[in-house]
Amino acid sequence: MSDDLQMPREPFTPAEPFSRPLAAVDVPEDGLELSIAADEKERAALAEADGLRALSRLEAKLKVTREGRGGLRVTGELAADLRQTCVVTLEDFDARIVEPIDLSFAPEPSPAAPESAQRMSRRRREAAPEEAKEPRASRHISDLDEDAPDPLVDGRIDLGAIVAEFLALALDPYPRKPGARFAPPEASEEEPTAKASPFAGLRDALGKGRRS
């Protein structure tokens, strides 16, 4: 089929402040290596979304490879220079974040199989020898250890949104300036170190009465 007869792809409208869409069909068999960086407008939007004073740099080196049947895997590393407010001193300070990226994607699940196929699958399962049942607790733990891949929406992934998500997860929700320590307020010298008992005066009076 010639290029003139190919149907044009629908335009992609980004829904994220930092968006770099990539279609799965554009990933070659041997993978794709690329670098992306947020511009000034995108960094300002991300800084506001993440509660940062400023985001002066956000870039990532990524490798996208095919995985499984129609799936993708994104690996790489992001680097960001940002400014935060210390929760201890309330002073602004600069920080650098370097965070690894590793995320898998799988095609969206297909519609449910016809009822006849479901019955056949059930019969095959019943005819198969019963496997040793794993304890429920072990199954639950294994489910937690194995993260399910994210879905491929319309056959695309958004590399910018992936980088922005990993940046947000890497941020400390309670940032502290290096060397900042919380010091409890010192007690005033005029305040008594221990609260006087209301019966202290009565004890003193009774003691004087016994001595007289």
MDAnalysis code that builds the backbone (N, CA, C; Angstrom):
import MDAnalysis as mda
import numpy as np

u = mda.Universe.empty(636, n_residues=212, atom_resindex=np.repeat(np.arange(212), 3), trajectory=True)
u.add_TopologyAttr("name", ["N", "CA", "C"] * 212)
u.add_TopologyAttr("resid", np.arange(1, 213))
u.add_TopologyAttr("resname", ["MET", "SER", "ASP", "ASP", "LEU", "GLN", "MET", "PRO", "ARG", "GLU", "PRO", "PHE", "THR", "PRO", "ALA", "GLU", "PRO", "PHE", "SER", "ARG", "PRO", "LEU", "ALA", "ALA", "VAL", "ASP", "VAL", "PRO", "GLU", "ASP", "GLY", "LEU", "GLU", "LEU", "SER", "ILE", "ALA", "ALA", "ASP", "GLU", "LYS", "GLU", "ARG", "ALA", "ALA", "LEU", "ALA", "GLU", "ALA", "ASP", "GLY", "LEU", "ARG", "ALA", "LEU", "SER", "ARG", "LEU", "GLU", "ALA", "LYS", "LEU", "LYS", "VAL", "THR", "ARG", "GLU", "GLY", "ARG", "GLY", "GLY", "LEU", "ARG", "VAL", "THR", "GLY", "GLU", "LEU", "ALA", "ALA", "ASP", "LEU", "ARG", "GLN", "THR", "CYS", "VAL", "VAL", "THR", "LEU", "GLU", "ASP", "PHE", "ASP", "ALA", "ARG", "ILE", "VAL", "GLU", "PRO", "ILE", "ASP", "LEU", "SER", "PHE", "ALA", "PRO", "GLU", "PRO", "SER", "PRO", "ALA", "ALA", "PRO", "GLU", "SER", "ALA", "GLN", "ARG", "MET", "SER", "ARG", "ARG", "ARG", "ARG", "GLU", "ALA", "ALA", "PRO", "GLU", "GLU", "ALA", "LYS", "GLU", "PRO", "ARG", "ALA", "SER", "ARG", "HIS", "ILE", "SER", "ASP", "LEU", "ASP", "GLU", "ASP", "ALA", "PRO", "ASP", "PRO", "LEU", "VAL", "ASP", "GLY", "ARG", "ILE", "ASP", "LEU", "GLY", "ALA", "ILE", "VAL", "ALA", "GLU", "PHE", "LEU", "ALA", "LEU", "ALA", "LEU", "ASP", "PRO", "TYR", "PRO", "ARG", "LYS", "PRO", "GLY", "ALA", "ARG", "PHE", "ALA", "PRO", "PRO", "GLU", "ALA", "SER", "GLU", "GLU", "GLU", "PRO", "THR", "ALA", "LYS", "ALA", "SER", "PRO", "PHE", "ALA", "GLY", "LEU", "ARG", "ASP", "ALA", "LEU", "GLY", "LYS", "GLY", "ARG", "ARG", "SER"])
u.atoms.positions = np.array([
    [0.853, -1.192, 0.000],
    [0.000, 0.000, 0.000],
    [0.889, 1.242, 0.000],
    [0.582, 2.193, -0.884],
    [1.393, 3.396, -0.972],
    [1.088, 4.321, 0.184],
    [1.963, 5.294, 0.393],
    [1.770, 6.239, 1.483],
    [0.527, 7.088, 1.273],
    [0.155, 7.328, -0.005],
    [-0.999, 8.174, -0.280],
    [-2.302, 7.532, 0.167],
    [-2.310, 6.212, 0.267],
    [-3.534, 5.514, 0.619],
    [-3.640, 5.243, 2.107],
    [-2.623, 5.542, 2.870],
    [-2.649, 5.288, 4.311],
    [-3.547, 6.304, 4.991],
    [-4.339, 5.801, 5.933],
    [-5.229, 6.673, 6.675],
    [-4.426, 7.489, 7.677],
    [-4.628, 8.809, 7.772],
    [-3.885, 9.622, 8.751],
    [-4.328, 9.299, 10.165],
    [-3.393, 9.375, 11.080],
    [-3.720, 9.133, 12.489],
    [-4.469, 10.317, 13.063],
    [-5.328, 10.025, 14.035],
    [-6.072, 11.091, 14.679],
    [-5.126, 11.936, 15.512],
    [-5.311, 13.261, 15.537],
    [-4.427, 14.114, 16.347],
    [-4.555, 13.782, 17.820],
    [-3.431, 13.842, 18.503],
    [-3.394, 13.519, 19.930],
    [-3.438, 14.814, 20.733],
    [-4.426, 14.922, 21.593],
    [-4.569, 16.109, 22.437],
    [-4.025, 15.801, 23.825],
    [-2.918, 16.412, 24.237],
    [-2.340, 16.095, 25.549],
    [-3.249, 16.536, 26.678],
    [-3.347, 15.670, 27.701],
    [-4.149, 15.982, 28.875],
    [-3.276, 16.233, 30.087],
    [-1.960, 16.215, 29.911],
    [-1.024, 16.407, 31.011],
    [-0.194, 17.660, 30.748],
    [0.311, 18.297, 31.821],
    [1.160, 19.484, 31.611],
    [2.463, 19.170, 30.890],
    [2.927, 17.935, 30.986],
    [4.151, 17.502, 30.301],
    [3.800, 16.242, 29.528],
    [3.660, 16.358, 28.226],
    [3.155, 15.257, 27.412],
    [4.077, 14.995, 26.229],
    [4.495, 13.729, 26.088],
    [5.275, 13.285, 24.941],
    [4.706, 11.933, 24.498],
    [3.630, 11.941, 23.697],
    [2.982, 10.681, 23.310],
    [3.839, 9.856, 22.362],
    [3.679, 8.545, 22.470],
    [4.396, 7.618, 21.601],
    [3.467, 6.454, 21.281],
    [3.285, 6.190, 19.997],
    [2.455, 5.074, 19.570],
    [3.258, 3.779, 19.628],
    [2.603, 2.705, 20.046],
    [3.287, 1.417, 20.172],
    [3.797, 0.929, 18.825],
    [3.100, 1.256, 17.743],
    [3.529, 0.788, 16.419],
    [4.804, 1.482, 15.958],
    [5.176, 2.585, 16.609],
    [6.388, 3.317, 16.234],
    [7.633, 2.808, 16.950],
    [7.463, 1.800, 17.804],
    [8.600, 1.231, 18.530],
    [9.149, 0.061, 17.714],
    [10.389, 0.138, 17.244],
    [10.947, -0.957, 16.442],
    [11.210, -2.197, 17.285],
    [11.513, -3.279, 16.590],
    [11.744, -4.559, 17.273],
    [12.925, -4.488, 18.231],
    [13.955, -3.732, 17.877],
    [15.139, -3.641, 18.730],
    [15.045, -2.507, 19.753],
    [13.880, -1.882, 19.880],
    [13.689, -0.858, 20.893],
    [13.974, 0.540, 20.374],
    [13.718, 1.488, 21.249],
    [13.866, 2.895, 20.893],
    [14.478, 3.638, 22.074],
    [15.582, 4.328, 21.834],
    [16.227, 5.145, 22.861],
    [16.019, 6.619, 22.523],
    [15.629, 7.385, 23.506],
    [15.373, 8.802, 23.268],
    [15.507, 9.581, 24.565],
    [15.672, 10.890, 24.422],
    [15.745, 11.805, 25.558],
    [14.635, 12.838, 25.415],
    [14.013, 13.183, 26.538],
    [12.966, 14.199, 26.538],
    [13.276, 15.196, 27.647],
    [12.810, 16.435, 27.459],
    [13.033, 17.492, 28.446],
    [11.816, 18.401, 28.454],
    [11.450, 18.873, 29.640],
    [10.318, 19.782, 29.781],
    [10.771, 21.210, 29.508],
    [9.933, 21.970, 28.779],
    [10.271, 23.360, 28.527],
    [9.833, 24.232, 29.707],
    [10.059, 25.525, 29.568],
    [9.803, 26.444, 30.686],
    [8.334, 26.435, 31.113],
    [7.438, 26.441, 30.159],
    [6.011, 26.439, 30.476],
    [5.593, 25.139, 31.144],
    [6.108, 24.034, 30.661],
    [5.777, 22.727, 31.248],
    [6.339, 22.607, 32.653],
    [7.549, 23.111, 32.869],
    [8.149, 23.043, 34.209],
    [7.362, 23.894, 35.198],
    [6.893, 25.059, 34.758],
    [6.103, 25.917, 35.648],
    [4.802, 25.229, 36.049],
    [4.161, 24.544, 35.099],
    [2.917, 23.839, 35.409],
    [3.167, 22.672, 36.358],
    [4.257, 21.951, 36.152],
    [4.588, 20.837, 37.041],
    [4.951, 21.330, 38.442],
    [5.686, 22.430, 38.520],
    [6.044, 22.977, 39.831],
    [4.798, 23.365, 40.618],
    [3.831, 23.953, 39.949],
    [2.592, 24.318, 40.634],
    [1.819, 23.078, 41.065],
    [1.782, 22.065, 40.210],
    [1.050, 20.849, 40.538],
    [1.689, 20.097, 41.703],
    [3.017, 20.133, 41.808],
    [3.734, 19.381, 42.847],
    [4.061, 20.221, 44.073],
    [3.624, 21.481, 44.107],
    [3.884, 22.327, 45.270],
    [5.334, 22.730, 45.415],
    [6.027, 22.938, 44.299],
    [7.430, 23.336, 44.328],
    [7.551, 24.840, 44.151],
    [8.605, 25.407, 44.717],
    [8.878, 26.832, 44.503],
    [9.325, 27.073, 43.068],
    [10.078, 26.132, 42.513],
    [10.528, 26.252, 41.129],
    [11.020, 24.897, 40.649],
    [10.978, 24.709, 39.343],
    [11.517, 23.509, 38.704],
    [12.337, 23.995, 37.508],
    [13.642, 24.077, 37.706],
    [14.510, 24.672, 36.694],
    [14.965, 23.684, 35.629],
    [14.859, 22.379, 35.914],
    [15.271, 21.377, 34.919],
    [14.534, 20.072, 35.166],
    [14.045, 19.479, 34.089],
    [13.465, 18.143, 34.141],
    [13.730, 17.473, 32.800],
    [14.541, 16.438, 32.836],
    [14.845, 15.697, 31.619],
    [14.984, 14.223, 31.953],
    [14.886, 13.408, 30.930],
    [14.956, 11.961, 31.146],
    [15.553, 11.288, 29.916],
    [16.353, 10.268, 30.170],
    [16.867, 9.393, 29.129],
    [16.135, 8.065, 29.253],
    [15.439, 7.671, 28.192],
    [14.538, 6.526, 28.261],
    [14.846, 5.522, 27.159],
    [14.473, 4.284, 27.423],
    [14.518, 3.230, 26.411],
    [13.169, 2.520, 26.429],
    [12.550, 2.444, 25.273],
    [11.249, 1.793, 25.139],
    [11.447, 0.517, 24.330],
    [11.047, -0.612, 24.898],
    [11.201, -1.899, 24.232],
    [9.866, -2.620, 24.215],
    [9.737, -3.528, 23.287],
    [8.537, -4.354, 23.229],
    [8.616, -5.458, 24.278],
    [7.468, -5.766, 24.839],
    [7.431, -6.760, 25.915],
    [6.142, -7.567, 25.794],
    [6.302, -8.887, 25.776],
    [5.131, -9.749, 25.718],
    [4.391, -9.616, 24.395],
    [3.102, -9.871, 24.437],
    [2.259, -9.817, 23.246],
    [1.630, -8.435, 23.125],
    [2.314, -7.577, 22.389],
    [1.789, -6.241, 22.157],
    [2.047, -5.254, 23.274],
    [2.858, -5.619, 24.260],
    [3.139, -4.729, 25.376],
    [4.415, -3.933, 25.173],
    [4.640, -2.988, 26.075],
    [5.831, -2.150, 26.044],
    [6.421, -2.052, 27.438],
    [7.707, -1.744, 27.473],
    [8.384, -1.485, 28.742],
    [9.233, -0.237, 28.602],
    [9.128, 0.647, 29.588],
    [9.870, 1.900, 29.591],
    [10.856, 1.868, 30.760],
    [12.134, 2.004, 30.447],
    [13.169, 2.059, 31.478],
    [14.037, 3.283, 31.235],
    [14.728, 3.701, 32.274],
    [15.609, 4.850, 32.127],
    [15.790, 5.589, 33.426],
    [16.035, 6.893, 33.331],
    [16.328, 7.698, 34.516],
    [15.946, 9.143, 34.244],
    [15.390, 9.778, 35.262],
    [15.073, 11.205, 35.169],
    [16.008, 11.993, 36.068],
    [16.228, 13.245, 35.705],
    [17.031, 14.165, 36.515],
    [16.290, 15.488, 36.586],
    [16.202, 16.032, 37.802],
    [15.459, 17.273, 38.004],
    [16.198, 18.166, 38.984],
    [16.208, 19.471, 38.689],
    [16.708, 20.494, 39.606],
    [15.509, 21.326, 40.038],
    [15.314, 21.450, 41.346],
    [14.111, 22.096, 41.847],
    [14.401, 22.892, 43.107],
    [13.422, 23.675, 43.491],
    [13.516, 24.472, 44.714],
    [12.301, 24.185, 45.572],
    [12.561, 23.870, 46.857],
    [11.506, 23.534, 47.800],
    [11.596, 24.436, 49.026],
    [10.592, 24.348, 49.879],
    [10.579, 25.095, 51.136],
    [10.774, 24.122, 52.284],
    [11.750, 24.397, 53.128],
    [12.061, 23.534, 54.266],
    [10.927, 23.606, 55.281],
    [10.477, 22.442, 55.764],
    [9.398, 22.411, 56.742],
    [9.873, 22.794, 58.135],
    [11.190, 22.842, 58.345],
    [11.743, 23.177, 59.661],
    [12.051, 24.661, 59.751],
    [12.826, 25.169, 58.798],
    [13.256, 26.571, 58.846],
    [12.385, 27.500, 58.000],
    [11.516, 26.904, 57.155],
    [10.670, 27.676, 56.229],
    [11.501, 28.468, 55.224],
    [12.735, 28.030, 55.006],
    [13.608, 28.657, 54.018],
    [13.564, 27.853, 52.712],
    [13.699, 28.562, 51.608],
    [13.782, 27.891, 50.316],
    [15.187, 27.329, 50.123],
    [15.273, 26.161, 49.503],
    [16.570, 25.555, 49.221],
    [16.476, 24.771, 47.921],
    [17.622, 24.614, 47.271],
    [17.698, 23.910, 45.996],
    [18.020, 22.438, 46.229],
    [17.465, 21.594, 45.382],
    [17.694, 20.151, 45.499],
    [17.760, 19.551, 44.099],
    [18.405, 18.412, 44.023],
    [18.500, 17.666, 42.758],
    [17.969, 16.258, 43.002],
    [17.177, 15.773, 42.062],
    [16.593, 14.439, 42.159],
    [17.010, 13.633, 40.943],
    [17.517, 12.449, 41.181],
    [17.811, 11.483, 40.126],
    [17.046, 10.211, 40.475],
    [16.128, 9.808, 39.594],
    [15.218, 8.714, 39.913],
    [15.151, 7.720, 38.756],
    [15.311, 6.411, 39.050],
    [15.176, 5.408, 37.977],
    [13.709, 5.247, 37.577],
    [13.518, 4.842, 36.345],
    [12.181, 4.628, 35.788],
    [12.100, 3.214, 35.238],
    [11.054, 2.506, 35.609],
    [10.828, 1.150, 35.097],
    [9.331, 0.881, 35.154],
    [8.698, 0.806, 34.002],
    [7.249, 0.662, 33.954],
    [6.869, -0.159, 32.728],
    [5.916, -1.077, 32.925],
    [5.459, -1.940, 31.844],
    [4.024, -1.599, 31.457],
    [3.717, -1.842, 30.186],
    [2.380, -1.591, 29.647],
    [1.922, -2.831, 28.880],
    [0.627, -3.089, 28.942],
    [0.027, -4.204, 28.223],
    [-1.199, -3.712, 27.476],
    [-1.553, -4.380, 26.367],
    [-2.755, -3.974, 25.640],
    [-3.986, -4.050, 26.537],
    [-4.970, -3.212, 26.223],
    [-6.208, -3.235, 26.985],
    [-6.875, -4.597, 26.833],
    [-7.502, -5.114, 27.913],
    [-8.122, -6.439, 27.838],
    [-9.212, -6.478, 26.787],
    [-9.276, -7.603, 26.079],
    [-10.282, -7.777, 25.045],
    [-11.639, -8.051, 25.668],
    [-12.731, -7.897, 24.920],
    [-14.069, -8.188, 25.457],
    [-14.164, -9.610, 25.953],
    [-15.145, -9.852, 26.827],
    [-15.315, -11.178, 27.423],
    [-15.558, -12.222, 26.342],
    [-15.038, -13.414, 26.560],
    [-15.196, -14.496, 25.594],
    [-16.643, -14.948, 25.555],
    [-17.102, -15.507, 24.413],
    [-18.478, -16.011, 24.336],
    [-18.743, -17.061, 25.398],
    [-20.033, -17.229, 25.703],
    [-20.395, -18.157, 26.778],
    [-19.967, -19.567, 26.465],
    [-20.045, -19.971, 25.179],
    [-19.629, -21.324, 24.817],
    [-18.159, -21.545, 25.107],
    [-17.333, -20.507, 24.807],
    [-15.898, -20.625, 25.078],
    [-15.638, -20.671, 26.572],
    [-16.438, -19.904, 27.349],
    [-16.282, -19.937, 28.786],
    [-16.616, -21.312, 29.335],
    [-17.678, -21.949, 28.788],
    [-18.041, -23.289, 29.255],
    [-16.949, -24.283, 28.908],
    [-16.382, -24.146, 27.686],
    [-15.318, -25.061, 27.280],
    [-14.106, -24.886, 28.188],
    [-13.757, -23.634, 28.486],
    [-12.619, -23.392, 29.363],
    [-12.872, -23.996, 30.730],
    [-14.116, -23.901, 31.213],
    [-14.443, -24.443, 32.523],
    [-14.329, -25.961, 32.518],
    [-14.783, -26.599, 31.424],
    [-14.694, -28.061, 31.335],
    [-13.241, -28.496, 31.298],
    [-12.415, -27.733, 30.565],
    [-11.005, -28.094, 30.506],
    [-10.350, -27.957, 31.871],
    [-10.746, -26.929, 32.591],
    [-10.173, -26.762, 33.931],
    [-10.598, -27.885, 34.860],
    [-11.859, -28.307, 34.727],
    [-12.340, -29.383, 35.598],
    [-11.705, -30.717, 35.240],
    [-11.408, -30.910, 33.934],
    [-10.798, -32.167, 33.514],
    [-9.319, -32.224, 33.849],
    [-8.685, -31.096, 33.992],
    [-7.252, -31.060, 34.290],
    [-7.013, -31.517, 35.712],
    [-5.861, -32.162, 35.978],
    [-5.558, -32.582, 37.358],
    [-5.454, -31.373, 38.277],
    [-5.989, -31.543, 39.478],
    [-6.000, -30.441, 40.436],
    [-4.590, -30.173, 40.943],
    [-4.164, -28.911, 40.854],
    [-2.847, -28.536, 41.354],
    [-2.906, -28.309, 42.851],
    [-1.753, -28.444, 43.473],
    [-1.689, -28.193, 44.914],
    [-2.090, -26.760, 45.195],
    [-3.041, -26.583, 46.067],
    [-3.547, -25.253, 46.369],
    [-2.571, -24.504, 47.262],
    [-2.293, -23.296, 46.894],
    [-1.390, -22.449, 47.661],
    [-2.171, -21.786, 48.778],
    [-1.600, -21.657, 49.957],
    [-2.309, -20.970, 51.033],
    [-2.746, -19.592, 50.610],
    [-3.923, -19.170, 51.124],
    [-4.473, -17.878, 50.729],
    [-3.524, -16.747, 51.059],
    [-2.881, -16.814, 52.210],
    [-1.958, -15.744, 52.594],
    [-0.812, -15.629, 51.598],
    [-0.294, -16.786, 51.120],
    [0.806, -16.752, 50.179],
    [0.365, -16.163, 48.852],
    [-0.862, -16.517, 48.416],
    [-1.352, -15.960, 47.167],
    [-1.486, -14.451, 47.281],
    [-1.947, -13.982, 48.423],
    [-2.138, -12.547, 48.611],
    [-0.792, -11.817, 48.565],
    [0.207, -12.391, 49.192],
    [1.534, -11.770, 49.206],
    [2.113, -11.736, 47.803],
    [1.952, -12.836, 47.054],
    [2.503, -12.854, 45.704],
    [1.799, -11.850, 44.814],
    [0.501, -11.644, 45.030],
    [-0.219, -10.644, 44.243],
    [0.323, -9.248, 44.519],
    [0.698, -8.997, 45.768],
    [1.234, -7.683, 46.104],
    [2.624, -7.482, 45.521],
    [3.401, -8.561, 45.433],
    [4.763, -8.430, 44.948],
    [4.821, -8.197, 43.449],
    [3.842, -8.707, 42.714],
    [3.861, -8.614, 41.256],
    [2.901, -7.525, 40.810],
    [3.440, -6.403, 40.340],
    [2.615, -5.291, 39.887],
    [2.092, -5.580, 38.490],
    [0.808, -5.366, 38.305],
    [0.210, -5.555, 36.987],
    [0.623, -4.412, 36.082],
    [0.855, -4.683, 34.793],
    [1.245, -3.596, 33.875],
    [0.105, -2.616, 33.668],
    [0.456, -1.378, 33.351],
    [-0.534, -0.366, 33.018],
    [-1.098, -0.639, 31.627],
    [-2.322, -0.195, 31.362],
    [-2.909, -0.465, 30.047],
    [-2.395, 0.496, 28.975],
    [-2.294, -0.009, 27.770],
    [-1.987, 0.820, 26.607],
    [-3.293, 1.451, 26.139],
    [-3.458, 2.737, 26.304],
    [-4.688, 3.429, 25.937],
    [-4.593, 3.879, 24.488],
    [-5.505, 3.390, 23.656],
    [-5.520, 3.719, 22.227],
    [-4.186, 3.400, 21.558],
    [-3.489, 2.387, 22.077],
    [-2.225, 1.983, 21.475],
    [-1.095, 2.964, 21.679],
    [-1.216, 3.845, 22.686],
    [-0.189, 4.862, 22.936],
    [0.239, 4.848, 24.394],
    [1.425, 5.386, 24.619],
    [1.882, 5.721, 25.963],
    [2.325, 7.176, 25.942],
    [2.367, 7.799, 27.106],
    [2.783, 9.200, 27.210],
    [4.049, 9.251, 28.053],
    [5.179, 9.414, 27.401],
    [6.461, 9.417, 28.106],
    [6.571, 10.611, 29.046],
    [6.036, 11.752, 28.657],
    [6.083, 12.913, 29.536],
    [5.306, 12.696, 30.813],
    [4.117, 12.111, 30.687],
    [3.313, 11.831, 31.877],
    [4.000, 10.816, 32.782],
    [4.698, 9.846, 32.181],
    [5.425, 8.855, 32.980],
    [6.520, 9.531, 33.793],
    [7.296, 10.390, 33.156],
    [8.380, 11.089, 33.851],
    [7.810, 11.984, 34.953],
    [6.721, 12.690, 34.663],
    [6.108, 13.557, 35.670],
    [5.599, 12.760, 36.861],
    [5.062, 11.569, 36.610],
    [4.566, 10.734, 37.707],
    [5.713, 10.252, 38.591],
    [6.802, 9.807, 37.982],
    [7.935, 9.337, 38.769],
    [8.586, 10.484, 39.540],
    [8.565, 11.677, 38.981],
    [9.081, 12.829, 39.712],
    [8.225, 13.104, 40.945],
    [6.914, 13.096, 40.784],
    [6.023, 13.361, 41.921],
    [6.201, 12.318, 43.020],
    [6.404, 11.058, 42.632],
    [6.593, 10.002, 43.623],
    [7.937, 10.129, 44.341],
    [8.927, 10.722, 43.676],
    [10.257, 10.852, 44.275],
    [10.367, 12.035, 45.225],
    [9.420, 12.973, 45.178],
    [9.499, 14.154, 46.022],
    [9.224, 13.815, 47.477],
    [10.000, 14.421, 48.382],
    [9.787, 14.262, 49.813],
    [8.605, 15.145, 50.220],
    [7.544, 14.553, 50.797],
    [6.404, 15.379, 51.196],
    [6.726, 16.342, 52.337],
    [7.810, 16.087, 53.063],
    [8.250, 16.971, 54.147],
    [9.715, 17.334, 53.915],
    [9.982, 18.176, 52.941],
    [11.381, 18.472, 52.592],
    [12.098, 19.241, 53.694],
    [13.353, 18.885, 53.919],
    [14.193, 19.565, 54.909],
    [15.484, 20.041, 54.255],
    [15.842, 21.250, 54.564],
    [17.097, 21.790, 54.088],
    [18.242, 21.005, 54.711],
    [19.282, 20.678, 53.969],
    [20.403, 19.929, 54.543],
    [20.942, 20.604, 55.796],
    [21.039, 19.818, 56.871],
    [21.538, 20.335, 58.144],
    [20.475, 20.923, 59.037],
    [19.244, 21.078, 58.552],
    [18.181, 21.660, 59.377],
    [17.701, 20.636, 60.388],
    [17.593, 21.073, 61.631],
    [17.123, 20.208, 62.713],
    [16.043, 20.919, 63.506],
    [15.082, 20.146, 63.929],
    [13.995, 20.708, 64.716],
    [14.434, 20.829, 66.167],
    [14.360, 22.049, 66.742],
    [14.739, 22.292, 68.135],
    [13.490, 22.646, 68.935],
    [13.163, 21.885, 69.978],
    [11.982, 22.207, 70.778],
    [12.177, 23.527, 71.512],
    [11.129, 24.297, 71.731],
    [11.259, 25.585, 72.429],
    [11.761, 25.397, 73.856],
    [12.684, 26.299, 74.279],
    [13.239, 26.207, 75.619],
    [12.248, 26.744, 76.644],
    [12.241, 26.131, 77.833],
    [11.334, 26.559, 78.902],
    [11.809, 27.881, 79.491],
    [10.882, 28.754, 79.817],
    [11.211, 30.064, 80.391],
    [11.721, 29.887, 81.812],
    [12.716, 30.755, 82.216],
    [13.277, 30.649, 83.568],
    [12.252, 31.040, 84.620],
    [11.305, 31.902, 84.276],
    [10.318, 32.333, 85.253],
    [9.295, 31.255, 85.551],
    [9.119, 30.321, 84.598],
    [8.146, 29.267, 84.820],
    [8.743, 28.209, 85.731],
    [7.978, 27.711, 86.710],
    [8.493, 26.650, 87.587],
    [8.722, 25.374, 86.795],
    [9.765, 24.665, 87.164],
    [10.080, 23.424, 86.475],
    [9.067, 22.344, 86.792],
    [8.450, 22.394, 87.967],
    [7.440, 21.406, 88.343],
    [6.243, 22.137, 88.914],
    [5.072, 21.647, 88.637],
    [3.851, 22.262, 89.116],
    [3.703, 22.022, 90.607],
    [3.509, 23.135, 91.380],
    [3.392, 23.011, 92.830],
    [2.082, 22.330, 93.207],
    [2.146, 21.462, 94.225],
    [0.949, 20.769, 94.690],
    [0.054, 21.732, 95.465],
    [-1.266, 21.677, 95.299],
    [-2.159, 22.566, 96.055],
    [-2.143, 22.286, 97.536],
    [-1.614, 21.135, 97.958],
    [-1.568, 20.786, 99.380],
    [-0.219, 21.089, 100.016],
    [0.687, 21.728, 99.243],
    [2.006, 22.016, 99.797],
    [1.912, 22.957, 100.983],
    [1.088, 24.005, 100.886],
    [0.935, 24.942, 102.002],
    [0.333, 24.286, 103.222],
    [-0.627, 23.401, 103.052],
    [-1.244, 22.703, 104.186],
    [-0.240, 21.811, 104.884],
    [0.630, 21.130, 104.106],
    [1.639, 20.278, 104.734],
    [2.621, 21.117, 105.564],
    [3.010, 22.307, 105.052],
    [3.919, 23.171, 105.791],
    [3.296, 23.635, 107.087],
    [1.993, 23.988, 107.078],
    [1.330, 24.455, 108.290],
    [1.235, 23.345, 109.329],
    [0.901, 22.149, 108.895],
    [0.805, 21.017, 109.829],
    [2.153, 20.670, 110.415],
    [3.209, 20.815, 109.592],
    [4.554, 20.533, 110.102],
    [4.969, 21.524, 111.172],
    [4.628, 22.802, 110.980],
    [4.955, 23.805, 111.996],
    [4.185, 23.576, 113.278],
    [2.919, 23.103, 113.161],
    [2.122, 22.849, 114.364],
    [2.701, 21.719, 115.199],
    [3.286, 20.708, 114.536],
    [3.848, 19.581, 115.296],
    [5.127, 20.011, 116.029],
    [5.913, 20.952, 115.392],
    [7.174, 21.341, 116.015],
    [6.966, 22.273, 117.192],
    [5.839, 23.045, 117.221],
    [5.629, 24.012, 118.315],
    [5.161, 23.311, 119.598],
])
